[in-house]
Amino acid sequence: MLNVVLFAVPVMLLATMWPHVPRWLWLPLGVVASFCIEMVQGAFLPRTSSLLDWVANSLGALVGVASVLLLERFRPAPAAELS
């Protein structure tokens, strides 16, 4: 569960900070970043890489992207766009 949160929050922040990057692109970026992290852990750190961790991290990226899309969809329009 912690892996999901640890990936969801950064993906949400990055997707919000760089609005010119298509939202859908953050999901494969999160999956690839998670894979790279797990490979580094297995190769260079005294930890084992785990398929379950990779899946949880990827799910976190999905939750982050979905959260941004939902927040954007239901965000009220600025006052200038209402008139």
Contact map, one row per residue, 1 for C-alpha under 8 A:
11111000000000000000000000000000000000000000000000000001000000000000000000000000000
11111100000000000000000000000000000000000000000000000000000000000000000000000000000
11111110000000000000000000000000000000000000000000001001100100000000000000000000000
11111111000000000000000000000000000000000000000000000001111110100000000000000000000
11111111100000000000000000000000000000000000000000000000000100000000000000000000000
01111111110000000000000000000000000000000000000000000000100100000000000000000000000
00111111111000000000000000000100000000000000000000000000110110010000000000000000000
00011111111100000000000000000000000000000000000000000000000111111000000000000000000
00001111111110000000000000000000000000000000000000000000000000010000000000000000000
00000111111111000000000000000000000000000000000000000000000000010000000000000000000
00000011111111100000000001000100000000000000000000000000000010011000000000000000000
00000001111111110000000000000000000000000000000000000000000000011011000000000000000
00000000111111111000000000000000000000000000000000000000000000000000000000000000000
00000000011111111100000000000000000000000000000000000000000000000000000000000000000
00000000001111111110101001000000000000000000000000000000000000001001000000000000000
00000000000111111110000000000000000000000000000000000000000000000001000000000000000
00000000000011111110000000000000000000000000000000000000000000000000000000000000000
00000000000001111111100000000000000000000000000000000000000000000000000000000000000
00000000000000111111111000000000000000000000000000000000000000000000000000000000000
00000000000000000111110000000000000000000000000000000000000000000000000000000000000
00000000000000100111111010000000000000000000000000000000000000000000000000000000000
00000000000000000011111111000000000000000000000000000000000000000000000000000000000
00000000000000100010111111100000000000000000000000000000000000001000100000000000000
00000000000000000000011111110000000000000000000000000000000000001000000000000000000
00000000000000000000111111111000000000000000000000000000000000000000000000000000000
00000000001000100000011111111100000000000000000000000000000010001000000000000000000
00000000000000000000001111111110000000000000000000000000010011001000000000000000000
00000000000000000000000111111111000000000000000000000000000000000000000000000000000
00000000000000000000000011111111100000000000000000000000000000000000000000000000000
00000010001000000000000001111111110000000000000000000000110010000000000000000000000
00000000000000000000000000111111111000000000000000000100110010000000000000000000000
00000000000000000000000000011111111100000000000000000000000000000000000000000000000
00000000000000000000000000001111111110000000000000000000000000000000000000000000000
00000000000000000000000000000111111111000000000000000100110000000000000000000000000
00000000000000000000000000000011111111100000000000000100000000000000000000000000000
00000000000000000000000000000001111111110000000000000000000000000000000000000000000
00000000000000000000000000000000111111111000000000000000000000000000000000000000000
00000000000000000000000000000000011111111100000011001100000000000000000000000000000
00000000000000000000000000000000001111111110000010000000000000000000000000000000000
00000000000000000000000000000000000111111111100000000000000000000000000000000000000
00000000000000000000000000000000000011111111111110000000000000000000000000000000000
00000000000000000000000000000000000001111111111110000000000000000000000000000000000
00000000000000000000000000000000000000111111100000000000000000000000000000000000000
00000000000000000000000000000000000000011111110000000000000000000000000000000000000
00000000000000000000000000000000000000011111111100000000000000000000000000000000000
00000000000000000000000000000000000000001101111100000000000000000000000000000000000
00000000000000000000000000000000000000001100111110000000000000000000000000000000000
00000000000000000000000000000000000000001100111111000000000000000000000000000000000
00000000000000000000000000000000000001101100001111101000000000000000000000000000000
00000000000000000000000000000000000001000000000111111100000000000000000000000000000
00000000000000000000000000000000000000000000000011111110000000000000000000000000000
00000000000000000000000000000000000000000000000001111111000000000000000000000000000
00100000000000000000000000000000000001000000000011111111100000000000000000000000000
00000000000000000000000000000010011001000000000001111111110000000000000000000000000
00000000000000000000000000000000000000000000000000111111111000000000000000000000000
10110000000000000000000000000000000000000000000000011111111100000000000000000000000
00110110000000000000000000000110010000000000000000001111111110000000000000000000000
00010010000000000000000000100110010000000000000000000111111111000000000000000000000
00010000000000000000000000000000000000000000000000000011111111100000000000000000000
00111111000000000000000000000000000000000000000000000001111111110000000000000000000
00010011001000000000000001100110000000000000000000000000111111111000000000000000000
00000001000000000000000000100000000000000000000000000000011111111100000000000000000
00010001000000000000000000000000000000000000000000000000001111111110000000000000000
00000011111100000000000000000000000000000000000000000000000111111111000000000000000
00000001001100100000001101100000000000000000000000000000000011111111100000000000000
00000000000000000000000000000000000000000000000000000000000001111111110000000000000
00000000000100000000000000000000000000000000000000000000000000111111111000000000000
00000000000100110000000000000000000000000000000000000000000000011111111100000000000
00000000000000000000001000000000000000000000000000000000000000001111111110000000000
00000000000000000000000000000000000000000000000000000000000000000111111111000000000
00000000000000000000000000000000000000000000000000000000000000000011111111100000000
00000000000000000000000000000000000000000000000000000000000000000001111111100000000
00000000000000000000000000000000000000000000000000000000000000000000111111100000000
00000000000000000000000000000000000000000000000000000000000000000000011111110000000
00000000000000000000000000000000000000000000000000000000000000000000001111111000000
00000000000000000000000000000000000000000000000000000000000000000000000001111100000
00000000000000000000000000000000000000000000000000000000000000000000000000111110110
00000000000000000000000000000000000000000000000000000000000000000000000000011111110
00000000000000000000000000000000000000000000000000000000000000000000000000001111111
00000000000000000000000000000000000000000000000000000000000000000000000000000111111
00000000000000000000000000000000000000000000000000000000000000000000000000001111111
00000000000000000000000000000000000000000000000000000000000000000000000000001111111
00000000000000000000000000000000000000000000000000000000000000000000000000000011111
